[in-house]
Amino acid sequence: MFPECLLFLFLLSQSLEKVEIRGVTSFPESQIEGLLEPYFGSEVDSSLIEKLAAEILDFYGNRGFPFVSVRPEYLRKSREGMTLVLRVEEGKPVVISGLRFVGSEKTKRDVLLRFFRDEGKLFSLARLREEIAEANSSGYVEVLGFSVDTSGGRSDLVIALEEKRVNSADGALLYDQRRKNLGGYLEVGAPNLMGTGRSLALSYRRVSLGEQKFELRYREPWIFGTDFYTEGEIFYHFAESLFIKRSVCARVGLKRKVEFYIGEKYEDNVDMGGNERESNFLSLLGFKAERFSGAYLPRRGISLKSEVQVSGTKQSGFLFAGWRFPGSGRLNLSFRVDLRFVRKKGGEKNFDLITYGGSGSLRGYREGRFLASQVAVAGLEMGYNLTAKSCLSAFVEGGMVKADKARFPVGYGISALLPARSGFLKLSYALSRERDFSEGLIHLSYSLLF
């Protein structure tokens, strides 16, 4: 907003015919005026002047001038329209001598320099914006602002950061009132392990006395200093009288706005019903794209993930898409679609099938309720934000799961997300076609952030 022009803007309401630039010495005036031609013919108001100034600031900022300023001098009225005269103070071009990070205590400097590669380069606003977006997408830091410090004969780029508490320990109790069965899980995740940008995730699920799952995943984010990463995963799933699944997987990928990866997986499975053992190597290909805004509620964003695994006798894959966006007032809405399949020559055995149902999929059904070769499920959840960190929600989930024949499960319920000491508490009560109100499934979980 430019206060000195407000009086004129209230009195005059005509279209912009021309813009004249004063004070330009580093570039031809005609070059800058040419940038503003798309705005000619627009009605002159304060927002138009701000847009014109922003165009000039970006032009200079992308060419090494961080201290440029723009102010309107006067408006000249004619029969054809309005002529706006702008005064530009360029400042001096800057080559970045070094970088300083303010607010970073845990994340190591070498990690931050992976995002900000400005040292020794001419200042560029466009490049800096891309670097800020990349740093924010890491999830463990958020850029609050930047400045250029020219004291002491240097030109240091100063980045103000806020480190996020993204390391987590999640514990949950899952109670099945019909079976009088108590299960649960423990998950530990460190997306920024000891401030190095490496990630480690550990998950243990006890579905029942006769069924357990274990998963360990580790990621090395930058191979030999490049933008490629490598990731390893160990998985074990035991279901009494049904199967034993064991696998080791290695992936190599490139993380940009969209993350792509390839990999190889070794499976060693046992079908306990038929007392058969089978080993297999599968090649895999996948991608992942996620973008969310807002640290707390209401959050908006989208998540899209897909992967296919292929061997000479077996093919499997999945596609997951999720959207979350605020509604009117305190309302928020989230929607997800989950598609999965597995196909095998000679028919699928128990260990080939997809285990589905429970807290991470269909909350109205017990953990691992379905064994399927095809899954197509959608979920809709509407919430009311009590505060920036608490929410009450109602959800419905359903679709198709198919093994020998297709089934159409539908689940629904209510959930609450509440702030707790150093984390969050989540409680849900879920029902389905198979359960009346007195037999609902209770999910209680606590997430500790550190």
C-alpha positions in Angstrom: 0.0 0.0 0.0 1.3 3.5 -0.9 -0.4 6.1 1.3 0.7 9.1 -0.7 -1.5 7.9 -3.7 -4.6 7.0 -1.8 -6.4 10.4 -2.2 -5.9 10.3 -5.9 -7.1 6.7 -6.2 -10.3 7.5 -4.4 -11.0 10.5 -6.7 -9.9 8.9 -10.0 -11.2 5.8 -11.5 -9.7 5.4 -15.0 -7.7 2.8 -16.8 -3.9 2.8 -16.9 -2.5 4.0 -20.2 1.3 4.2 -19.5 3.9 3.7 -16.8 7.1 5.8 -16.7 10.1 4.7 -14.7 12.6 7.0 -13.0 15.9 6.3 -11.4 16.9 3.2 -13.6 20.6 3.1 -14.4 21.5 -0.6 -14.6 18.9 -1.6 -17.3 17.1 0.1 -20.2 14.0 1.8 -18.9 12.1 0.4 -21.9 12.9 -3.2 -20.7 11.3 -2.6 -17.4 8.4 -0.7 -18.8 7.8 -3.6 -21.2 7.3 -5.9 -18.2 4.3 -3.8 -17.2 2.5 -3.6 -20.5 0.1 -6.6 -19.6 -1.4 -4.3 -16.9 -2.2 -1.5 -19.3 -5.9 -1.0 -19.5 -6.5 -2.1 -15.9 -8.4 0.2 -13.5 -5.9 2.2 -11.4 -6.2 1.3 -7.7 -3.8 0.5 -4.8 -3.7 -3.2 -5.6 -2.6 -2.4 -9.2 0.2 -0.2 -8.0 1.4 -3.0 -5.6 1.4 -5.5 -8.5 3.5 -3.2 -10.7 5.9 -2.6 -7.9 6.1 -6.4 -7.2 7.0 -7.0 -10.9 9.9 -4.5 -10.7 11.1 -5.9 -7.4 11.1 -9.4 -8.9 12.9 -8.2 -12.0 15.7 -6.7 -9.9 15.7 -9.4 -7.3 16.3 -12.1 -9.9 19.3 -10.1 -11.3 21.3 -9.6 -8.1 19.7 -6.5 -6.5 18.2 -7.4 -3.0 17.9 -3.8 -1.8 15.8 -2.3 -4.6 12.8 -0.2 -3.6 9.9 1.2 -5.7 7.6 4.1 -4.8 5.0 6.0 -6.9 5.8 9.7 -7.5 2.6 10.9 -9.1 -0.4 10.1 -11.4 -1.0 12.1 -14.6 -4.5 12.2 -16.1 -5.2 12.6 -19.8 -8.1 11.8 -22.1 -6.7 8.4 -23.0 -6.2 7.4 -19.4 -3.8 7.5 -16.5 0.0 7.7 -16.6 1.8 6.4 -13.5 5.3 7.6 -12.7 7.3 5.2 -10.5 10.7 6.0 -8.8 13.2 3.1 -8.5 16.1 3.1 -6.1 18.3 0.2 -7.2 20.9 -0.3 -4.6 23.9 -2.3 -5.5 24.1 -5.9 -6.9 25.2 -8.5 -4.4 27.3 -11.6 -4.7 26.6 -13.8 -1.6 29.7 -14.2 0.5 28.3 -16.8 2.9 25.2 -18.1 4.6 24.0 -17.8 8.3 21.2 -19.7 9.8 19.2 -18.3 12.7 17.0 -20.6 14.8 18.7 -23.9 13.8 19.8 -25.8 16.9 19.5 -29.5 16.0 19.7 -29.6 12.2 23.3 -29.6 11.1 24.7 -26.8 8.9 25.8 -29.3 6.2 22.1 -30.4 5.9 20.8 -26.9 5.5 23.5 -26.2 2.9 21.9 -29.0 0.8 18.9 -26.7 0.4 20.6 -23.3 0.1 23.3 -23.3 -2.5 23.8 -19.5 -2.8 27.4 -19.0 -1.6 29.6 -17.4 -4.3 26.6 -16.7 -6.5 24.8 -13.5 -7.6 21.7 -13.0 -5.4 18.6 -14.4 -7.1 15.1 -14.1 -5.6 13.7 -16.8 -7.9 16.4 -19.3 -6.9 15.9 -18.4 -3.2 12.2 -19.0 -3.4 12.8 -22.5 -4.9 15.3 -23.2 -2.1 12.9 -22.1 0.6 10.1 -24.3 -0.9 12.6 -27.3 -1.0 13.6 -26.7 2.7 10.0 -26.4 3.8 9.1 -29.7 2.0 11.6 -31.5 4.2 9.1 -31.3 7.0 11.7 -30.7 9.7 12.4 -27.0 9.1 10.3 -24.0 8.1 11.8 -20.8 6.7 10.4 -17.7 8.4 12.2 -15.1 6.4 15.6 -14.0 5.0 17.8 -10.9 4.7 21.1 -9.8 3.3 23.7 -8.5 5.8 26.4 -6.3 4.2 28.2 -5.3 7.4 31.9 -6.0 7.8 32.6 -5.9 4.1 30.7 -9.1 3.5 27.3 -9.9 1.9 25.9 -12.7 4.0 22.5 -14.3 3.3 20.7 -14.7 6.6 18.0 -17.4 6.8 15.6 -17.4 9.8 14.4 -20.9 10.5 12.0 -22.7 12.9 12.8 -26.4 13.6 9.8 -28.7 13.7 9.3 -31.5 16.2 9.0 -34.2 13.7 10.6 -37.1 15.5 7.7 -39.1 17.0 6.8 -42.1 19.1 3.3 -43.4 18.6 1.6 -46.0 20.9 -1.9 -47.3 20.5 -4.3 -49.7 22.1 -7.0 -51.4 19.9 -9.8 -53.1 21.7 -12.3 -55.5 20.0 -15.4 -55.7 22.2 -16.8 -58.7 20.4 -13.7 -60.9 20.7 -12.5 -59.3 24.0 -9.2 -58.9 22.3 -6.6 -56.2 23.1 -4.1 -55.4 20.5 -1.9 -52.4 19.8 1.2 -51.0 18.1 4.3 -49.0 18.7 5.8 -46.8 16.0 9.0 -44.7 16.3 9.9 -42.3 13.5 12.9 -40.0 13.2 12.7 -38.1 9.8 15.7 -36.0 10.9 17.8 -38.4 12.8 20.2 -36.5 15.0 19.9 -33.5 12.7 21.5 -35.3 9.8 18.5 -35.5 7.4 18.7 -39.3 7.6 15.4 -41.0 8.6 14.7 -44.1 10.6 11.3 -45.7 11.2 10.4 -48.7 13.4 7.0 -50.3 13.7 5.7 -53.2 15.8 2.0 -54.3 15.7 0.5 -56.9 17.9 -2.8 -57.6 16.2 -3.7 -60.5 18.5 -2.0 -63.3 20.4 -1.5 -65.2 17.1 -0.6 -62.3 14.8 2.3 -59.8 14.8 4.0 -57.5 12.4 7.5 -55.9 12.4 8.9 -53.3 10.0 12.2 -51.4 10.0 13.1 -48.7 7.4 16.2 -46.5 7.0 17.0 -43.8 4.5 20.3 -42.3 3.5 19.2 -39.0 1.9 22.1 -38.0 -0.3 24.3 -40.6 -2.0 27.9 -39.3 -2.5 26.6 -35.7 -2.1 24.0 -36.0 -4.9 20.2 -35.6 -4.8 19.7 -39.3 -5.0 18.8 -41.3 -1.9 18.9 -45.0 -0.9 16.5 -46.8 1.4 16.4 -50.2 3.0 13.5 -52.0 4.6 13.0 -55.2 6.6 9.5 -56.7 7.1 8.1 -59.6 9.0 4.5 -60.7 9.4 3.3 -63.7 11.3 -0.3 -64.9 11.3 -0.9 -68.2 13.2 -2.2 -71.0 11.0 -2.2 -68.7 7.9 1.3 -67.5 6.8 4.7 -66.1 7.6 5.8 -63.2 5.4 9.5 -62.1 5.4 11.0 -59.6 3.0 14.1 -57.4 2.5 13.8 -54.4 0.1 16.3 -51.8 -1.2 15.4 -48.7 -3.1 17.2 -45.9 -4.9 15.4 -42.7 -5.7 15.5 -39.0 -6.6 13.5 -36.6 -4.4 12.3 -33.4 -6.0 8.8 -32.0 -6.0 7.8 -35.5 -7.2 9.8 -38.4 -5.7 10.7 -41.3 -8.1 12.4 -44.6 -7.1 13.3 -48.0 -8.3 14.2 -51.0 -6.2 14.6 -54.8 -5.7 12.7 -56.9 -3.1 13.4 -60.4 -1.9 10.5 -62.4 -0.3 10.6 -65.6 1.7 7.1 -66.7 2.6 5.5 -69.8 4.2 1.9 -70.8 3.7 1.1 -72.6 6.9 -2.2 -74.0 5.7 -0.6 -75.9 2.8 2.8 -76.2 4.5 4.5 -74.6 1.4 7.5 -72.3 1.3 8.3 -69.9 -1.6 11.0 -67.4 -2.3 10.9 -64.7 -5.0 12.7 -61.6 -6.3 10.6 -58.6 -7.4 11.6 -55.4 -9.2 9.7 -52.3 -8.1 9.0 -48.8 -9.5 7.2 -46.1 -7.7 6.6 -42.4 -7.1 5.3 -40.1 -4.3 4.2 -36.5 -4.3 3.1 -34.7 -1.2 2.4 -31.0 -0.4 0.8 -29.7 2.7 0.5 -26.2 4.2 0.0 -25.2 7.8 1.7 -26.7 10.8 -1.6 -27.2 12.7 -5.3 -27.1 12.0 -6.7 -26.3 9.5 -4.2 -28.0 7.2 -4.6 -28.3 3.5 -2.8 -30.4 1.0 -2.6 -33.5 -1.2 -0.8 -36.8 -1.1 -0.3 -39.1 -4.1 1.6 -42.4 -3.9 1.9 -45.4 -6.3 4.1 -48.5 -6.7 4.2 -51.6 -8.8 6.2 -54.8 -8.0 6.9 -57.3 -10.8 8.5 -60.7 -11.1 8.2 -63.5 -13.6 5.1 -65.0 -11.8 3.7 -62.2 -9.7 2.5 -58.6 -10.1 1.2 -56.3 -7.4 0.8 -52.6 -6.8 -1.1 -49.8 -5.2 -2.3 -46.3 -5.8 -3.2 -44.0 -2.9 -4.6 -40.5 -3.2 -5.6 -38.2 -0.3 -6.8 -34.6 -0.1 -7.3 -32.4 2.9 -8.8 -28.9 2.8 -10.5 -26.5 5.1 -14.2 -25.9 4.7 -16.2 -22.9 5.9 -15.4 -21.5 9.3 -13.9 -24.2 11.6 -14.9 -27.1 9.3 -12.4 -29.3 7.5 -12.8 -32.1 5.0 -10.5 -35.0 4.0 -11.0 -37.6 1.3 -8.9 -40.6 0.3 -8.9 -43.4 -2.3 -6.9 -46.6 -1.8 -6.5 -49.0 -4.7 -4.5 -52.3 -4.5 -4.0 -55.5 -6.4 -2.0 -58.7 -6.5 -2.0 -61.3 -9.3 0.0 -64.5 -9.6 0.3 -67.3 -12.1 -1.3 -70.4 -10.7 -3.3 -68.5 -8.2 -2.5 -66.6 -5.0 -1.6 -68.3 -1.7 -2.4 -66.8 1.7 0.9 -65.0 2.0 0.4 -63.3 -1.5 -2.9 -61.8 -0.5 -3.3 -58.2 0.8 -4.1 -58.0 4.5 -6.7 -55.2 5.0 -8.8 -53.7 7.7 -8.1 -52.0 11.0 -6.9 -48.7 12.3 -4.9 -47.8 9.1 -7.5 -48.7 6.6 -11.1 -49.7 7.5 -11.5 -48.7 11.1 -14.9 -50.4 11.5 -13.3 -53.8 11.1 -10.7 -55.7 13.2 -7.0 -55.6 12.2 -6.4 -57.8 9.2 -10.1 -58.7 8.8 -9.8 -59.3 5.0 -7.4 -61.2 2.8 -7.9 -60.0 -0.7 -6.4 -59.9 -4.2 -8.1 -56.6 -5.1 -9.0 -53.6 -2.9 -10.8 -50.4 -3.9 -11.7 -48.4 -0.8 -12.6 -44.7 -0.3 -12.9 -42.7 2.9 -14.5 -39.4 3.8 -14.0 -37.5 7.1 -15.5 -34.2 8.2 -14.1 -32.5 11.2 -14.7 -29.5 13.4 -11.6 -27.7 14.6 -12.1 -26.9 18.3 -8.7 -25.1 18.4 -5.5 -25.0 16.3 -4.5 -28.4 17.8 -7.8 -30.2 18.5 -10.6 -31.6 16.3 -13.8 -33.7 16.5 -14.6 -35.7 13.3 -17.1 -38.1 11.8 -16.0 -40.6 9.2 -17.3 -43.1 6.7 -15.2 -45.7 4.8 -16.1 -48.4 2.4 -15.6 -50.0 -1.0 -14.7 -53.4 -2.4 -12.4 -56.2 -1.3 -12.1 -59.3 -3.4 -10.5 -62.7 -3.0 -12.7 -65.6 -4.3 -15.7 -63.3 -4.4 -16.2 -59.6 -3.9 -17.3 -58.1 -0.6 -18.5 -54.6 0.1 -17.5 -53.5 3.6 -18.7 -50.2 5.0 -17.4 -48.7 8.3 -18.2 -45.4 10.1 -17.6 -43.7 13.4 -16.4 -40.7 15.3 -12.9 -39.6 16.4 -11.3 -36.9 18.5 -7.8 -35.4 18.2 -6.7 -33.6 21.4 -3.5 -31.9 22.5 -1.5 -33.7 25.2 1.8 -33.1 26.8 4.4 -32.9 24.1 2.1 -34.5 21.5 -1.4 -35.5 20.6 -4.0 -38.0 21.9 -6.4 -39.6 19.4 -9.5 -41.6 20.2 -12.0 -43.2 17.8 -15.0 -45.4 18.1 -15.7 -47.3 14.9 -18.7 -49.5 13.7 -19.5 -51.5 10.6 -22.1 -53.7 9.0 -20.8 -56.6 11.1 -21.1 -54.7 14.4 -23.9 -53.0 16.4 -23.2 -50.0 18.6 -22.3 -52.1 21.7 -19.6 -54.0 19.7 -17.7 -51.1 18.3 -13.9 -51.0 18.0 -12.0 -48.6 20.2 -8.8 -47.1 19.0 -6.8 -45.0 21.5 -3.4 -43.7 20.5 -0.8 -41.2 21.8 1.8 -39.5 19.6 4.8 -38.0 21.4 6.7 -35.4 19.3 10.3 -34.5 20.0 
